[in-house]
């Protein structure tokens, strides 16, 4: 009987750890996908980094809005490449466990149209 009383809390805490890390894994998958889609949108011809940030923001809100306490989306351009970075903090199901910070980043080459025969 004493062993059962000790094992039940241990099993429950272990299950909560599994749930916590499953939530973090899912949120990381969403954040990475949103960063990839945001970079792709920002790299389109005649698009801006604001377009990529807006798309990534909406994807994170739709798919993982309740899983994240907070999130931040930023985009930058260097040479002919745009990079979108999404960062968030996963909601904690364990009161004594700190928050897990996840990040996703993706880069895409900015599209440029060169007519046929107009090469270098």
C-alpha positions in Angstrom: 0.0 0.0 0.0 2.8 2.4 0.9 4.5 1.8 -2.5 1.3 2.6 -4.3 0.9 5.8 -2.4 4.4 6.8 -3.4 4.2 5.7 -7.1 1.0 7.5 -8.0 2.4 11.0 -7.6 5.6 10.0 -9.4 3.6 8.6 -12.3 1.4 11.8 -12.5 4.4 14.1 -12.5 6.1 12.0 -15.1 3.0 12.2 -17.3 2.9 15.9 -16.9 6.6 16.1 -18.0 5.7 14.1 -21.1 2.7 16.4 -21.9 4.9 19.5 -21.3 7.6 18.3 -23.8 5.0 17.2 -26.3 3.4 20.7 -26.2 6.9 22.2 -26.7 7.6 19.8 -29.6 4.3 20.7 -31.3 4.8 24.4 -30.7 8.3 24.2 -32.2 7.0 22.5 -35.3 4.4 25.2 -35.8 6.9 28.0 -35.2 9.4 26.4 -37.6 6.7 26.0 -40.3 5.5 29.6 -39.8 9.1 30.9 -40.1 9.5 28.9 -43.3 6.3 30.1 -44.9 7.0 33.7 -43.7 10.4 33.6 -45.4 8.9 32.3 -48.6 6.2 35.0 -48.6 8.7 37.8 -47.9 11.0 36.5 -50.7 8.4 36.7 -53.4 8.8 39.3 -56.1 7.4 42.7 -55.1 6.8 41.5 -51.5 8.2 43.0 -48.4 9.4 41.7 -45.1 6.1 42.9 -43.6 4.3 40.4 -45.7 6.4 37.6 -44.4 6.0 38.8 -40.8 2.2 39.1 -41.2 1.9 35.6 -42.6 4.1 34.0 -39.9 2.2 35.9 -37.2 -1.2 34.7 -38.4 0.1 31.1 -38.8 1.4 31.1 -35.2 -1.8 32.6 -33.9 -4.0 30.1 -35.7 -2.1 27.0 -35.0 -0.4 27.6 -31.6 -1.9 30.7 -30.1 -3.1 29.0 -27.0 0.2 27.0 -26.6 2.4 30.1 -26.4 2.4 32.6 -23.6 4.1 35.1 -25.9 5.7 35.1 -29.3 7.7 37.4 -31.4 8.2 37.5 -35.2 11.0 39.4 -36.9 12.4 39.6 -40.4 15.7 40.9 -41.8 17.2 41.2 -45.3 20.9 40.7 -46.0 22.1 40.9 -49.6 19.6 38.9 -51.6 18.3 36.7 -48.8 15.4 37.3 -46.4 15.3 35.6 -43.0 12.2 35.3 -40.8 12.7 34.3 -37.1 9.9 33.3 -34.8 10.4 32.9 -31.0 7.9 31.9 -28.4 7.5 30.7 -24.8 5.5 27.5 -24.3 2.7 27.5 -21.7 3.8 25.6 -18.6 1.6 22.8 -17.3 3.9 22.3 -14.3 3.8 25.1 -11.8 7.4 24.6 -10.6 8.8 24.2 -14.1 10.0 27.2 -15.9 8.9 28.2 -19.4 10.5 26.6 -22.5 11.6 29.1 -25.1 11.4 27.8 -28.7 12.7 29.4 -31.9 12.3 28.8 -35.6 14.2 30.5 -38.3 14.2 30.2 -42.1 15.8 32.0 -45.0 14.9 32.3 -48.6 16.5 34.0 -51.6 14.5 37.0 -52.8 13.0 36.3 -56.2 14.4 38.3 -59.1 13.1 38.2 -62.6 15.6 38.2 -65.4 14.1 38.1 -68.9 15.4 35.4 -71.3 18.5 36.6 -73.2 19.2 39.4 -70.7 21.9 37.4 -68.8 25.2 38.8 -67.6 
